[in-house]
Amino acid sequence: MSDKKTKDTKNKDSIQTVQEGGSFNLQEGLDAQASENAEKINRRKLDALKKGIHKMREGQEEDFSVHIIGVGNAGASVIEQVGKDVAKNLTEGGNLRFSALAIDVGDGGLEGVEKLKEILPESCSHIETLGLEIPKRDDLFSTLRRMREFLKLEYPRYYWNPNYEPWLPTDTEYPDEGESLSRSLSKAFYAKAYYDDKRPAAEAIKRFTESADASTGNSVVVIVFGLGGGTGSGIVVDLARHVSNVNFGRRAIVFGMGIAPCSGDAEEHRGGSLYPTLNELDCMGDRSKNDGVTTVWGDLYRDPFTGGMMMVPQEPTWQATKDLKKTHDRVNREISSLLTRKRGGDFWEALRMLSWVGAPPTQHAAARTPFADNWIHILGFADKKVLSGGDTAKQLGIRESYRSEYVDIRADESDSTQADEVINNIKDAFKPIATMEVSLTTGTVDGSVQFILPCIKKTDLNLFFESRKEYDKGDWESKLKDHSWLLDLGVLLSEPAIRFNGMAGECLWGCACWVVVPYEQLRGPEDVSIN
């Protein structure tokens, strides 16, 4: 039986099931079972966390290699900071290895990453930059028209849709130099570099993953990108799939780190595009929703962030400084501090807490606790100016719906005086269930206390509802520009499905493209006031 016939039969069966209401009953049963299992897991996990099972005891310390892919300007600037901070660890010897790949459209902003080659030992590091060229329009559409061929080679079970057309309109205008790219256009530029001609993106990713594989001991790949704007968030959804599911075959721990925009950023970085970005990441991180995507489109679209996803708010620092450069620099330093402290040991402990990675004796080292809709973790930090007093939740943009089970707090052992105030603010704001104890460490940003708030839903964030409001103001063409993930499959994820009542995923070509995710779960509750 041909792929087309198989797919058509599946679609007809799906339509009949939906029309009869059977899929909803099945979904309710699956959701109830998943909820019960998740509750059992959470109880066991919370009991273990209270005992500090994720902490490394004295004598258990070991080297932990961190490898970074930075997408867009935000990702490249984080690589610069991490490279400077990790240099000392690499020159001290041991089994550490550092791999970095910075990807952006054009060459601007990548010079700082290139300079890392001058300070990092070549024997235990791999530094590479890739500036995606802006192709001529005819060349770009020549590639986009062949996407079915490329996806078929990438995934033999890919459904060859006879209705396929490029997701970009043929009259798509390129932005002027210095203007931001839309997410859909950034996706197209990346596709050109990954699939066509000499495949520079594919080759760069291959070299990066080979370097990461050369590490001994524990290691993790962190993909850093800006949640706002178009370049980072537009490219990362495909790049993460190629890194994790294609190149690593899901063997490696891949962790996503999205930097949230602040009030001082350009308007296009904090507009309606954030809504489909969060929805796309939601359909990756939430196991139930991700199952609804892979049911239709296959395991190639399984969540590529095998280690989880973290968001880094910039707003508290912006409110304290009112200086965009200082805000970006501080956030970069805090991210780097988390990734490099104690030769990566603090980050490894955080991963064990968040994703239950290698936390004996409860789970095997290869196991991961699947997340439900509370897949977002937040990295916060405070000092005498940033998040000093006041309403911590409001400053972080977290709604009253969020209640924390536990919080991971770390302060420098040489100056932990600020930690008590941070603990009290967090207790007042989030009322965590587990007893909070400060973990003393070394190498933090001067005067800073870091904390990680785990397991947050997108609907716990003001950012989600603010961006949804802006997204709703746009017309269909602007909403298309704001999407990225699944566009090459003909799916406009944040819009309702055409043929399947109550489901998400509008089909760009008027056929039966969709995802098995209820639209109301993507949309979130209506009539929500913003804190």
N, C-alpha and C positions, 0 to 999 in steps of 0.2 A: 504494500500500500504506500502511495506517495506521501511525502510530508504534507502536501497541500490537502490531500483527502483526509489524512489523519487529523490535521488541524481543524478542518471544516466540521468533521464529525464531533470533535471535542467542543467546538463552539456551539453547535446545535444542541448537544447534550447539556451544555452549561446554560444556554438560553432556556431550555425546557425546565431545568432544575430551578432556575431563578424564578421563572414564571409560576411554578407550582409552590414556591416558597420553601422548597426543600433545603436549599443551600443555607438559608437563614437559620433553620432549625439545626442543621448540622453545625453551622458556625457557633450557635449559642452553646451547643454541647461541647465543642472544642474549647471555646472560651472559658466555660465553667471548669473543665478539667485542667486547663492551663493555669487558671487562677488558683485552684486548689494546690497544684504542684508548686506554683511560685510561692504560695504562703508557707508551705512546708520548708522549701529551700531557704526562704528568708528567715524563718525561725531558727533553723540550724545555723545559718550564717551569722545571725545577730548574736546568738549564744557564743559562737566561736570568736567573734570580734571582741566581745566583752572580755574574753580571756587573752586577747592580743595574739591570736594564732597567726595573723599575717605579719607580725613583727619578726625580724631576724634577730636571733639571740647572739650574744657575744661568742665569737668563734665561728659563726655561720656566715660572716661577711664574705662576699665574693665579687669579682669584677662583673660588671653588667654593661654591655656595649649598647649604645643608643645610636641609631642611624636615622637620618632625617631627610625627608623630601619636603622642600618648601615650595609652595605654589603661589605665584603672584608676588607682588612687592612685600606683602606682610610675611609670607613664608620665607622669602630670601633674607629679610632682615633678621628673622629669628635664627636662621642658620649662621649668619655672621656672628651673632652674640654667642651661640653655643660653641662654635668653632674656637673662638677666643678663650672661652671658659674651660673647654675640654683639653686645650693644648697642654696644660701642665700635667693632667692625668696621663696623657699619651706619652709624654717625654719621661715620665717616672717609671715606665716599663710596665710589666704585667701582661695580661692577656686582652687588654682593651683594644677595640678597633672602632673607628669612626668613619662612617660613610655619609656623604651629603650630596644631594642633587637638587639644584634650584631651577625651577621652570617658570618662565614668564613669556609674555608676548613682547617681542623685541628684546634688545640687549640692555636697555637702560635698567639700572638698579641691580645688576648682577656682578658689578665690578668688585664689590666688597667680598662676595663669596669666592671669587677667583683669587683674591689676595690671601685667602686662608692657606693656599698651597705653599706660601712662603714661610708659614709658622708651624705647620703640622708635618710631622715625619711621614714621608711617603710610604714607609714600610708598613704602617698601620693605619693608613687613612686613604680615603678615595673622595676627591672633591671634583664635582662637575657642574657646569651650568649649561642650560639650554634655552636660548632665546628663540621662540617660535616665530618664524617669518610670517608676514602678512602676505598671503598669496594673491596673485591676480584673480579676479572674479571668475573667469572662465576655468582656470586651473582648480579653484576651490570647488566649483560645482561639478567639475569632472570627477573629483574624488567623491563628493557627496552622492552622486548618482550611482556609485559603485559600492555603497555601504553594505548592501545585501551580500555582495561577494565577500567582503572583508569579514563580516560577522559570521558568515557560513564557515569560513576557514577557522575563525576563532572558536566557534562552537557548532559542531556538525549538526546538532539538533535544532539549530536556529530555523524558525519558520520563515520560509521564503514568501513574503507577502506580495502578491501580484499588484497590489494597489500602491506600492511604495513610491514615494516622492521625497526629495530632500526637504528637511524641516524648515529650511530658510526660504523665504520667497525669493524669486529670481531678481527682484528689484531691491534686494537688501542693500542698504547704504552702509559703507564703512565709516566709522567715526573719524573726525579730524584728529591729527596728531595731538596727543595729550589728553584726549577725551576718553572716558571709560568705555570699555566694551560691554555689550550685553552678555548674559550667560549663554544664550543660544549661539551667538557668534563665536565666543571663546571656545565652546564645544567643537564648533566646526573647524577652527584653526588647529585645535589639538588633534582632531581626527585626521586632518591633512598630514600633520607631522608624524602621526603614529602609524597610519595604514599605507600611505602612498609614497611614491618615489623611493628615496633611500631610507625611509623610515627612521629619521633621526630620533624621534621620541621613543620608539620601541627599543632602539639600540641603546640609548642612554639609560632607560629603565633596566634593561638586561644587565648592563655593566654595574649599575647600582646594586641590584639584587645579588649578583655574583660576589660583590664585595661584602655585602651583609652576610651572605652564606659562609664567607671565609672566617667569620668570627668564631671564637671558641667560647664555650660557656653560654650564659644567658644573654639574650639580645632581643631588642624590639625595634621595629620601624615606626617612627612617628611621622605622620603627614600633617604639616601645618599649613593653614590657609586662612584667608579672611572670609568671614561669613557674609559680609556686605560686598557691594560691587558685583562685578561680573567675571573677572579673570580667574581668581582663585576658586570661588564656589562653582563657576561654570566648568572648569577643567577637572576638579578633584573627583567628581562622582564617577567619571570614566577612568581616570588615572588610578584611583584606588582599586578599581576592579582589575585593571591590568597588573598592578603590583601584587595584590593579594591572591586573587583567584587564578590568574593566568600564569604569572612568573613564579610565584612561591607555591602555587597549588595549595594554598591555605595552610602551609606548614609553619609560617612565621607568625609571630604576634604583631599585628598591624594596628596602631592606635591613631585615632583622628583627633586633631586639636584645632578647633575653629575659634578665631579671634573675633569677638563681637564688635560692631561699630559703636562709637560714642557720639554724643551730640556735636562734638567738634569736627567730626569727619564730614566729607562732602555729602550733599543731600542724596546723591545716587547710591552711596554706600549704605544708607539706612532707610531705603524706600521699600517699595512693594516686592522687590526681588527676594527679600528675606523670607517671605511667606512660602513660596515654592521651594526655596532652599531648605527650610526647616522641615517641610513636608517630605521632601526627597530623602533627607537624612532620617526622618521618622520611619519611613518605609524600609530603611536599611536596618536601623538599630532596634526597632520593635520586632521581636521574633514573629509574632502573629501576623503583623502586616507584611513582613518580609516573606513569610510563607505564602501570602496572597499574591505577591509578585512572582515568586518562583513557580507557583502553580501554573501560571500562564506562560512565563518566559524562560523557565529553566534555572538550574543551579548556578549558572554563570552570574546571575544577579543576586546570589546569596550575599548577605551583608559582608563587605570586604573588611570592615573594621573589626577584626577578630578579637582585639583587646579592649574595644569600647571607644567611646567618644567623649571628649571634654570641651567645654566652652570656657573662654577666658573673657570676662567682661572688662571693658576699658572705662566705662562711665565713672566709677568712683575716683579713678586717678585723674580723669579729665576734670571732674568737679573740684578736685583739690588743687590742680595746677593751672587749668584754663590755657594750657600750652600743649599743642598737638604733638610736637616733637618729643617733649618730655614725657608725655603720656605713652607714646609708642615705645620710647627707650625703656621706660620703667616696666612695661608689660613684657618686652623682650627679655629683660634681665630676670624677671620673675619666672618666666617659662624656662629659661636656660638654667636658672638655679634649681628648679625642680628636676630637670633632666640630668644634671651633672653632679649634684651634691653627693658626697660620700661615694664617688666613683660610680654613680648611678644607683646606689643602694636605696636611697629614699624613693626614687621613682618605682623601683621594683617592688618595694613594700606597698606603695600606693596601688599598683596594678593588682597585687594579691588581694588587697582590700576591695577594689572596685569590681574586678572581673573574676576573682577567686582563682587567679592563675597560680598554680603550683602551691596550694596551701594544704600541706599534709596535716593530719592524716585523713581529712575529710574527702579530698579529691585527688585524683591523679594529676600530675603536673601538666598533662595535655588538656585537661578539662577546662571548660569555661561555663560560668553560670549565664544562661541566656537572659537578656533583658526583655521586659515587656515595654509598655509605653513610657517607662521612666528610665530611658537610656542615657539621658544627658547628665554629665557630672560637671560641676563648676569649680574652677581654680580661682580662689580669692586670696587677697593679701591685705594686710592692714599695717599702718604705722601711726605716728602721732598726727598725720594729716589725712591719709587715705583711710576711709572707713573708721574715723575716730569719733566714737559716740554716734548719736542719732539713730535713725532707723536703718539697720544693716540690710534688711530684706528690700526695702524701698530703693536704697542706693544701688543694690545689685540688680534691681528690676525683677525680683522674685515675688510672686503673688502669695496671698495668704493661704492658698490651697496647698502649698508645699509644707510638709512636715518631715523632718529628717530623722532617720533611724540612728545615725551616728555621724560624726564629723572627724576628719583626720586633721589635726592641728600640729604644726611644726614651728619651732622657734629656735634661734641660735642659742647654744648653751652658754655663750659668753654674755648674752643680753636677752633675757626672757621676761623682762619687766612688763612688756606690752601684752604678753600672752593672757594674763588674767582678765584684762579689759576685753580682749577679743573673745575669750570664752564666755564672759557674761553677756556680751552683745549677741553672740550666736545663740546662747540659751534663750534669751529674750525673744529673738526673732524666729527661731525654728524649733525650739523645744525638743531637742534630740532625745531619743529613748535611751540609747546606750550612754554610759558614763564617759565623759570626755576627759582624756588625759593628754597633756602636751608632750609630744615627742621632741626631745632635745637633739639638735643636729649641729652641723657646722657648714659654713659656706653660704648662708642665706644673704639676701640683699640687706644692707646695713639697716638695722632697726625694724625689719619687716617680719611679720608673723604670717605664715602661709596656712591656708586651710582648704580642704576639699569637701564640698557639699555633694554627696552622691545621690544618684537615682532621682532625677528631676524630669518631669514631663514637659513637653513643649507648651502645654496649656498652663503651666506654672510660671511662664515667662510673659512679662508685659510685651517683650519684643515680638512675640508671636502675634498678639492681637493688634499691636500698632502697625505691623507690616501687613497684616491681613486687611486692615482698613485702607491702607495705601494701595494695595493690590486691587481691591474692589473698584477703585476709581478708574482703573485703566480699561482700555478697549481690548478686543480680542488680540490684536496685533501686538500690543505692548505686553500682554500676558504671555504670549508665545515667546517673546524675547526674554522673559524672566525665568523660563524653564531651561533645564539642561538634561537631567537623567531621563532616560527612556524616550527622548525625542526621536532617536534613530529607529525606534520600534513603532513610532507613530502614536505615542501616548503622551497626552498633556495631563500630567498626573494630578494637578490640583483642581481640575475641573471634573464635573460629573460625567460618568460614562454615557455614551449615546444609546446603546442598545440594552444595557443592563441596569434597570431601574434600581437606584439606591447605591450603586457602586461608583467607584472613582475611576478616572482615567479616560478623558475624552479622546476619541480617535481623530487624528489629524486628517485621515483620508476617508472617513465616513464608513469604515468597515467595522469589524468586530474586535478592534484592539481595546484592551481594558486591563485592569488588575482586580484581583479578588480582595478588595479592601473597601469597606463601607465608606461612602463619601462623607458622611457625618463625622467619622473618625478623623479624616483629614481636615475637615472644615473647623471642627471644634465648636464649643457652645456659642450661641449668639447672645447679643445684648449683655456683653461683658464690659464692666467699667474698668478703666485703666488706673492703677494705683498712682 
